[in-house]
Amino acid sequence: MEVAALQKVEQLALKKLKVYKRSRLRYLARSALASMFIGFGVIVAFKTGSFFYGEHSPLTYPMAAITFGAAIILITYGGGDLFTGNTFYYTYAALRRKIEWPTVLKLWLYTYIGNIIGAAFFAFMIYTTGLFAESSVNGFLLSVVDKKMNLPMLELFFRAILCNWLVCLAFFVPMSLKGDGAKMFAMILFVFCFFISGYEHSIANMCTFAIALVLHHPGTISMGGVLHNLIPVTLGNIIGGALLMGFMYYYVNKPYLDELDASNPYPAEVDANE
């Protein structure tokens, strides 16, 4: 049973809540860190993919997908609050009556704003480096962004549902594993699956779009395209994390969770600084 992992999810949500209550600014900073970590993953993925893209190689996406796994390792072990994962954590904690729903919405909003700040700052940093100034390097990234900004909104919405379902599993499944090696392998595998499948992740898109916008880009890449993508993708990510992860795992495990609560009605206090 996944009850032990769900206990960790609940504890993690409460630790995040304590950070938020103690300092909104620190919570925003943690959220900015998460999107900057994703930015590192975006850079290494598209930099790697560009070597194969220029040669029209079928390995372009697989190589980019493998290297993008660096992002989830950085977030898990380096800290940070990611909006997509928090849709799962806070929903589950709210269903367990540990967090009130209005607070969940505030936490989601603060996380999303922090992720935007981090994405914008990281894009500025990449712009100053000049690493993606050449068309031979940025061609792969710009081609992917162009496609994402011009897909039908309904397709984006459902791709986003599947994406965050898989990404939340990438955080959740390793909680039941022992050893950092096994955990990292599972995370990288799940992220590879989401990337290679062509699903849509709002924060990864946010970081990629921010980088594309500060580069010399075609007219098909614009702020209108950002909104065209991020609105349905964000909504889809919420459904994937909140409904297919948070609600589903709460529902299927409720009898076991009720038994656990009955045997331990006073759970230990969780330290937010752990």
LINRAPE-V784660 format. One line per field, one symbol per residue. phi: phi as a letter, one per 40 degrees, with the letter a starting at -180 (. if undefined). psi: psi as a letter, one per 30 degrees, with the letter a starting at -180 (. if undefined). burial: b if it has 9 or more other ideal C-beta (glycine too) atoms within 8 Angstrom, else e. A space follows every 50 residues. Layout:
phi=???
psi=???
burial=???
This chain:
phi=.cccccccccccccccccccccacccccccccddccccdccccccccccc cccccfcccdcdccccccddccccccbcghbbdcccccdcccccccgcbc cdcdcccdccccccccdccccccccccccgcbccccccdccccccdcccb cdccccccccccccdcccccccdccccbgccccccccccccdcccccgcb bdcccdccccccccccbcccbacccccdccccccccccccccccbdcccc ccbddccccccccacbcccbcccc
psi=lgeeeeeeeeeeeeeeeeeeeejeeeeeeeeeeefeeeeeeeeeefeefe eeefghkfgeeeeeeefffeeeeeeefflljkeeefeeeeeeeefghfkk eeeeeeeeeeeeeeeeeeeeeeeeeeeffgfgekffefeeeeeeeeeefg lkeeeeeeeeeeefeeeeefeeeffflkkeeeeeeeeeeeeeeeeffglk jeeeeeeeeeeeffljllffjleeeeeeeeeeeeeeeeeeeeefdeeeee efgeeeeeeeeefifilkkkkfg.
burial=ebbbbbbbbbbbbbbbbbbbeeeeebbbbbbbbbbbbbbbbbbbbbbbbb bbbeeeeeebbbbbbbbbbbbbbbbbebebbbbbbbbbbbbbbbbbeebe eebbebbbebbbbbbbbbbbbbbbebbeeeebeeeebbbbbbbbbbebbe bebeebbbbbbbbbbbbbbbbbbbbebeeeebbbebbbbbbbbbbbeebb bbbbbbbbbbbbbbbeeeeebeeebbebbbbbbbbbbbbbbbbbbbbbbb eebeebbeebeeeeeeeeebebee
